[in-house]
Amino acid sequence: MAKEQRDLFVQLLVPLLAGGIAGTTVDMVMFPVDTIKTRLQSSRGFWASGGFRRIYAGIIPAAAGSAPSAATFFCTYELVKASVGTLLPPEYASLAHMMAASFGEVMSCLVRVPFELVKQRAQVNTGLRPRDILRRTLQSEGVRGLYRGYFFTVAREVPFSFIQYPLWEYFKGLWGSVQGSPVEPFQSAICGALAGGCAAAVTTPLDVAKTRIMLAMKEDSDVKLSITRLLLKIGTQEGVRSLFSGFVPRVTWISIGGFVFLGAYDKSRKTLLNFSSSQ
């Protein structure tokens, strides 16, 4: 493989393919836990939103959106990390990781949010098929309706990424320095689980607000609220505990998901890089 082709493969195609594989793997494995979390956070309540019935409702839009959104994130993440990393001294590496993760989330959400909206509405409206939800949303609100909650999602994902990815990189670097060699994919997966669990715990209220706004209909008053006002409304009317609805399944889901997602990403990336080196 020519040097120019290999550079393109490493910088773009490796994170594209590895991110797509990792994203699809974790979303399919952890989907039932995600459904439980969404129903716990619904303003209608867990049982009225479906309880444990039809736990795989909404899996089709989730599967359709997993690979492209994860691939978009990791392409942006790796490119920004490499670009910013060359401009900063090593002691500011975590800043490069934060910036890369933030840019990655902003771009990824452009792809993810329409799939996420249809998925979550299918999870709490088990009598509707995803294509019916898609058609109704387009008829009532147009394409703009599919991006309901985009800024709420970004407001959740950027703080989440500010915590998760620098922690992941830090844990990997620390483990690697202790053992005297770069971490293996399995070790990277453990680091991902720890980092993901910490980030999930801190950002649960933001996730509750994002879920509420995505499930709200066009005429609901919550649609017009900012994320701060919505959080205050939930905390005032339903109690602070409601801001942490779905805390256990969210932390469990993202800890296991971080293990699978980041472990699968590193393993896929390592395999693809070895393949490119052999060409």
MOHUKA-V189584 format. One record per residue. N is the residue number from 1. RES is the residue in one letter. SS is DSSP state (hx for helix, st for strand, lp for the rest). D_CENTER is the distance of its C-alpha to the mean C-alpha in Angstrom with 1 decimal. Layout:
BEGIN
n	res	ss	d_center
N	RES	SS	D_CENTER
N	RES	SS	D_CENTER
END
This chain:
BEGIN
n	res	ss	d_center
1	M	lp	33.6
2	A	lp	34.7
3	K	hx	33.3
4	E	hx	31.9
5	Q	hx	30.2
6	R	hx	28.8
7	D	hx	27.4
8	L	hx	25.6
9	F	hx	24.4
10	V	hx	23.1
11	Q	hx	21.5
12	L	hx	20.0
13	L	hx	20.3
14	V	hx	19.3
15	P	hx	15.7
16	L	hx	15.6
17	L	hx	16.8
18	A	hx	15.2
19	G	hx	11.6
20	G	hx	12.5
21	I	hx	14.0
22	A	hx	11.4
23	G	hx	8.6
24	T	hx	11.4
25	T	hx	12.8
26	V	hx	10.1
27	D	hx	9.4
28	M	hx	13.2
29	V	hx	14.2
30	M	lp	12.2
31	F	hx	12.7
32	P	hx	15.7
33	V	hx	14.2
34	D	hx	11.4
35	T	hx	14.5
36	I	hx	16.5
37	K	hx	14.1
38	T	hx	14.0
39	R	hx	17.8
40	L	hx	18.5
41	Q	hx	16.9
42	S	lp	18.9
43	S	lp	22.0
44	R	lp	24.1
45	G	lp	23.5
46	F	lp	22.3
47	W	lp	25.5
48	A	lp	26.0
49	S	lp	22.5
50	G	lp	23.4
51	G	lp	23.4
52	F	lp	23.2
53	R	lp	24.5
54	R	lp	22.8
55	I	lp	19.7
56	Y	lp	18.5
57	A	lp	18.9
58	G	lp	16.3
59	I	hx	15.4
60	I	hx	16.8
61	P	hx	14.6
62	A	hx	11.5
63	A	hx	13.3
64	A	hx	14.4
65	G	hx	11.1
66	S	hx	9.2
67	A	hx	11.5
68	P	hx	12.1
69	S	hx	8.7
70	A	hx	7.9
71	A	hx	11.5
72	T	hx	11.6
73	F	hx	9.2
74	F	hx	11.4
75	C	hx	14.5
76	T	hx	14.2
77	Y	hx	13.2
78	E	hx	16.2
79	L	hx	18.5
80	V	hx	18.1
81	K	hx	18.3
82	A	hx	21.4
83	S	hx	23.0
84	V	hx	22.5
85	G	hx	23.3
86	T	lp	26.8
87	L	lp	27.6
88	L	lp	26.9
89	P	lp	28.9
90	P	hx	27.3
91	E	hx	27.3
92	Y	hx	24.7
93	A	hx	22.3
94	S	hx	19.6
95	L	hx	20.0
96	A	hx	19.3
97	H	hx	16.1
98	M	hx	15.0
99	M	hx	16.2
100	A	hx	14.6
101	A	hx	11.1
102	S	hx	11.9
103	F	hx	13.3
104	G	hx	10.5
105	E	hx	8.1
106	V	hx	11.1
107	M	hx	11.9
108	S	hx	8.7
109	C	hx	8.7
110	L	hx	12.2
111	V	hx	11.5
112	R	hx	8.7
113	V	hx	10.3
114	P	hx	13.5
115	F	hx	12.2
116	E	hx	10.1
117	L	hx	13.3
118	V	hx	15.6
119	K	hx	13.7
120	Q	hx	13.8
121	R	hx	17.4
122	A	hx	18.3
123	Q	hx	17.2
124	V	hx	19.6
125	N	lp	22.2
126	T	lp	23.2
127	G	lp	26.3
128	L	lp	24.6
129	R	lp	23.4
130	P	hx	20.3
131	R	hx	22.8
132	D	hx	24.8
133	I	hx	21.9
134	L	hx	21.2
135	R	hx	24.9
136	R	hx	25.5
137	T	hx	22.7
138	L	hx	24.2
139	Q	hx	27.7
140	S	hx	27.2
141	E	hx	25.0
142	G	lp	24.8
143	V	hx	21.9
144	R	hx	21.1
145	G	hx	20.3
146	L	hx	17.4
147	Y	hx	15.8
148	R	lp	16.6
149	G	lp	14.1
150	Y	hx	12.8
151	F	hx	14.0
152	F	hx	12.9
153	T	hx	9.2
154	V	hx	10.0
155	A	hx	12.1
156	R	hx	9.4
157	E	hx	6.9
158	V	hx	10.0
159	P	hx	11.6
160	F	hx	8.8
161	S	hx	8.8
162	F	hx	12.6
163	I	hx	12.9
164	Q	hx	10.8
165	Y	hx	11.7
166	P	hx	15.3
167	L	hx	15.8
168	W	hx	14.7
169	E	hx	17.1
170	Y	hx	19.7
171	F	hx	19.8
172	K	hx	20.2
173	G	hx	22.9
174	L	hx	24.6
175	W	hx	24.7
176	G	hx	25.9
177	S	hx	28.6
178	V	hx	29.9
179	Q	hx	30.3
180	G	lp	31.5
181	S	lp	29.2
182	P	lp	25.7
183	V	lp	23.4
184	E	lp	23.0
185	P	hx	19.8
186	F	hx	20.4
187	Q	hx	20.8
188	S	hx	17.7
189	A	hx	15.9
190	I	hx	17.7
191	C	hx	16.7
192	G	hx	13.0
193	A	hx	13.6
194	L	hx	15.6
195	A	hx	13.3
196	G	hx	10.2
197	G	hx	12.8
198	C	hx	14.3
199	A	hx	11.3
200	A	hx	10.3
201	A	hx	14.1
202	V	hx	14.6
203	T	lp	12.0
204	T	hx	12.8
205	P	hx	15.3
206	L	hx	12.9
207	D	hx	10.8
208	V	hx	14.2
209	A	hx	15.3
210	K	hx	12.4
211	T	hx	13.3
212	R	hx	16.9
213	I	hx	17.0
214	M	hx	15.3
215	L	hx	17.8
216	A	lp	20.7
217	M	lp	23.3
218	K	lp	24.8
219	E	lp	27.7
220	D	lp	26.0
221	S	hx	26.8
222	D	hx	23.3
223	V	hx	22.2
224	K	hx	24.4
225	L	lp	23.2
226	S	lp	21.3
227	I	hx	18.4
228	T	hx	21.1
229	R	hx	23.6
230	L	hx	21.4
231	L	hx	20.5
232	L	hx	24.3
233	K	hx	25.2
234	I	hx	23.2
235	G	hx	24.5
236	T	hx	28.0
237	Q	hx	28.4
238	E	hx	26.5
239	G	lp	26.6
240	V	hx	24.3
241	R	hx	23.3
242	S	hx	21.6
243	L	hx	19.2
244	F	hx	18.0
245	S	lp	18.0
246	G	lp	15.9
247	F	hx	15.7
248	V	hx	16.9
249	P	hx	14.7
250	R	hx	11.5
251	V	hx	12.7
252	T	hx	14.1
253	W	hx	11.2
254	I	hx	8.8
255	S	hx	12.1
256	I	hx	13.0
257	G	hx	9.6
258	G	hx	9.8
259	F	hx	13.3
260	V	hx	12.8
261	F	hx	9.9
262	L	hx	11.6
263	G	hx	14.9
264	A	hx	14.7
265	Y	hx	13.7
266	D	hx	16.6
267	K	hx	18.9
268	S	hx	18.3
269	R	hx	18.8
270	K	hx	21.9
271	T	hx	23.3
272	L	hx	22.9
273	L	hx	24.5
274	N	hx	27.3
275	F	hx	27.9
276	S	hx	28.2
277	S	hx	30.5
278	S	hx	32.8
279	Q	lp	33.3
END
